Amino acid sequence: MDVLTQTWPWYVSGFLIGIVMLLLNYFGKVFGMSSNLRTLCTIAGADKFADFFKFAWKAQRWNLAVLVGAMLGGFVAVHYMSNPSNVDINPKTIEQLATLGIDAPNGKLAPQVLFGNQIFESPKMILILLIGGILIGFGSRYAGGCTSGHAISGLSNLQIPSLKAVIGFFVGGLIMAHFLLPLIF
């Protein structure tokens, strides 16, 4: 059972994602997590207020199952299958985080200063979360999908707009990591 508690190599995970994408293509489905937000808003009645939410959401029920599965899978993985001791962080990354005042995870999967409950005690961190959430929501809508939809589904379907979006995601991530993150912290 060690295979469930250890980190899988990229080629195993990548192969499994590829198989899922082939199956989705075979059945005429398009993968993307952010499209579930539109479906959930429509179910909640947003179609009464905006035309964007007027669509046949019942055709997207399968994608809601993916959303629920991702949440349940994440819960099970964190609470029953995770072993953070086998996560190796590059020492240079730890050094760079330390210059920003962020301690290494130390037996956790992520730094507690960024992902622990104490972030809700800091007005600065709450503001960062709010602004970041708005930017992610706006960016996903503006780009016509999220990183998983474009990078996994769009690229596997050889869509040029997805290639442009993924390039934009990477450039934005590099700008954030190298220029904006040091200014924020």
C-alpha positions as CSV (number, residue, x, y, z in Angstrom):
1,M,0.0,0.0,0.0
2,D,3.0,2.3,0.0
3,V,2.1,3.3,-3.6
4,L,-0.9,5.3,-2.2
5,T,1.1,7.2,0.4
6,Q,4.1,8.1,-1.8
7,T,4.5,10.7,-4.4
8,W,3.9,9.3,-7.9
9,P,6.4,10.0,-10.6
10,W,5.4,12.5,-13.2
11,Y,5.2,9.9,-16.0
12,V,2.7,7.8,-14.1
13,S,0.4,10.8,-13.3
14,G,0.9,12.2,-16.8
15,F,0.0,8.9,-18.4
16,L,-3.2,8.6,-16.3
17,I,-4.2,12.2,-17.2
18,G,-3.6,11.4,-20.8
19,I,-5.9,8.3,-20.6
20,V,-8.6,10.4,-19.0
21,M,-8.3,13.0,-21.7
22,L,-8.5,10.3,-24.4
23,L,-11.7,9.0,-22.8
24,L,-13.2,12.5,-22.5
25,N,-12.4,13.2,-26.2
26,Y,-13.9,9.8,-27.2
27,F,-17.2,10.6,-25.4
28,G,-17.2,14.2,-26.7
29,K,-16.6,15.9,-23.3
30,V,-14.3,18.9,-22.6
31,F,-12.5,19.0,-19.2
32,G,-12.2,22.2,-17.2
33,M,-12.8,23.0,-13.5
34,S,-13.8,26.6,-13.8
35,S,-16.8,25.7,-16.0
36,N,-18.3,24.2,-12.9
37,L,-18.6,27.7,-11.4
38,R,-20.9,28.7,-14.2
39,T,-22.9,25.6,-13.7
40,L,-23.2,26.1,-10.0
41,C,-24.2,29.7,-10.4
42,T,-26.9,28.7,-12.9
43,I,-28.2,26.1,-10.5
44,A,-28.4,28.7,-7.8
45,G,-30.5,31.0,-10.1
46,A,-28.0,33.4,-11.6
47,D,-29.7,32.7,-15.0
48,K,-32.5,35.0,-13.9
49,F,-30.0,37.9,-13.7
50,A,-27.5,37.4,-16.5
51,D,-27.7,35.8,-20.0
52,F,-24.3,34.3,-19.5
53,F,-25.8,31.8,-17.1
54,K,-28.6,30.8,-19.4
55,F,-27.5,27.4,-20.8
56,A,-28.4,23.7,-20.5
57,W,-26.5,23.1,-17.3
58,K,-27.9,19.5,-17.0
59,A,-25.6,18.5,-19.8
60,Q,-22.7,19.4,-17.5
61,R,-23.7,17.1,-14.6
62,W,-20.8,14.8,-15.4
63,N,-18.4,17.7,-14.8
64,L,-20.0,18.4,-11.4
65,A,-19.2,14.7,-10.6
66,V,-15.5,15.5,-11.4
67,L,-15.7,18.6,-9.1
68,V,-17.1,16.5,-6.2
69,G,-14.5,13.8,-6.9
70,A,-11.7,16.3,-6.8
71,M,-12.9,17.7,-3.5
72,L,-13.4,14.2,-2.0
73,G,-10.1,13.0,-3.4
74,G,-8.3,16.0,-2.0
75,F,-9.8,15.4,1.4
76,V,-9.0,11.7,1.5
77,A,-5.4,12.4,0.2
78,V,-4.7,15.0,2.8
79,H,-6.3,13.2,5.8
80,Y,-5.5,9.6,5.1
81,M,-2.8,9.2,2.5
82,S,-0.4,12.1,2.7
83,N,3.1,11.8,3.9
84,P,4.8,15.2,3.8
85,S,8.1,13.7,4.9
86,N,8.7,12.5,1.4
87,V,8.3,15.9,-0.2
88,D,11.7,17.3,-1.1
89,I,12.0,21.0,-1.5
90,N,15.0,22.4,-3.3
91,P,17.3,24.1,-0.7
92,K,17.5,27.1,-3.0
93,T,13.7,27.5,-2.8
94,I,13.8,27.3,1.0
95,E,16.6,30.0,1.0
96,Q,14.6,32.2,-1.3
97,L,11.4,31.8,0.8
98,A,13.4,32.6,3.9
99,T,14.5,36.0,2.4
100,L,10.7,36.8,2.1
101,G,10.1,35.8,5.7
102,I,8.4,32.5,4.8
103,D,9.6,29.5,6.7
104,A,10.0,26.1,5.1
105,P,7.0,23.7,5.5
106,N,8.9,21.6,8.1
107,G,6.9,18.4,7.8
108,K,3.9,20.0,6.2
109,L,2.9,20.1,2.5
110,A,2.9,24.0,2.4
111,P,4.3,26.9,4.5
112,Q,1.9,27.6,7.4
113,V,2.5,31.3,7.1
114,L,0.8,31.2,3.7
115,F,-1.7,28.3,4.2
116,G,-2.2,28.0,7.9
117,N,-5.2,29.3,9.9
118,Q,-3.1,32.2,11.2
119,I,-3.5,34.0,7.8
120,F,-7.1,34.9,8.9
121,E,-5.6,36.9,11.8
122,S,-3.7,39.2,9.4
123,P,-5.5,41.9,7.5
124,K,-2.7,42.0,5.0
125,M,-3.1,38.2,4.2
126,I,-6.9,38.5,4.0
127,L,-6.5,41.4,1.5
128,I,-4.0,39.3,-0.5
129,L,-6.5,36.4,-0.5
130,L,-9.4,38.6,-1.6
131,I,-7.5,40.4,-4.4
132,G,-5.9,37.1,-5.5
133,G,-9.3,35.4,-5.7
134,I,-10.8,38.2,-7.7
135,L,-7.8,38.2,-10.1
136,I,-8.0,34.4,-10.5
137,G,-11.7,34.6,-11.1
138,F,-11.4,37.5,-13.6
139,G,-8.4,35.8,-15.3
140,S,-10.2,32.5,-15.7
141,R,-13.2,34.2,-17.2
142,Y,-11.2,36.5,-19.5
143,A,-9.0,33.6,-20.7
144,G,-12.1,31.4,-21.4
145,G,-11.0,28.8,-18.8
146,C,-8.6,27.9,-16.0
147,T,-5.1,26.5,-16.1
148,S,-6.4,22.9,-16.0
149,G,-8.9,23.4,-18.8
150,H,-6.4,25.1,-21.1
151,A,-3.2,23.3,-20.2
152,I,-4.7,19.8,-20.0
153,S,-7.8,19.8,-22.2
154,G,-7.1,22.6,-24.7
155,L,-3.5,21.6,-25.4
156,S,-4.4,18.0,-25.8
157,N,-7.0,19.1,-28.4
158,L,-4.3,21.2,-30.1
159,Q,-6.2,24.5,-29.6
160,I,-4.2,27.6,-30.4
161,P,-6.1,29.8,-28.0
162,S,-5.2,27.4,-25.2
163,L,-1.5,27.5,-26.2
164,K,-1.7,31.3,-26.0
165,A,-3.4,31.1,-22.6
166,V,-0.9,28.7,-21.2
167,I,2.0,30.9,-22.3
168,G,0.2,33.8,-20.6
169,F,-0.2,31.7,-17.4
170,F,3.5,30.9,-17.3
171,V,4.7,34.4,-18.1
172,G,2.3,35.7,-15.4
173,G,3.6,33.2,-12.9
174,L,7.2,34.1,-13.6
175,I,6.4,37.8,-13.2
176,M,4.6,37.1,-10.0
177,A,7.3,34.8,-8.5
178,H,10.2,37.0,-9.4
179,F,8.9,40.5,-9.2
180,L,5.6,40.9,-7.4
181,L,6.0,38.4,-4.6
182,P,9.1,40.0,-3.2
183,L,7.2,43.4,-3.2
184,I,4.2,41.9,-1.4
185,F,6.3,40.1,1.3
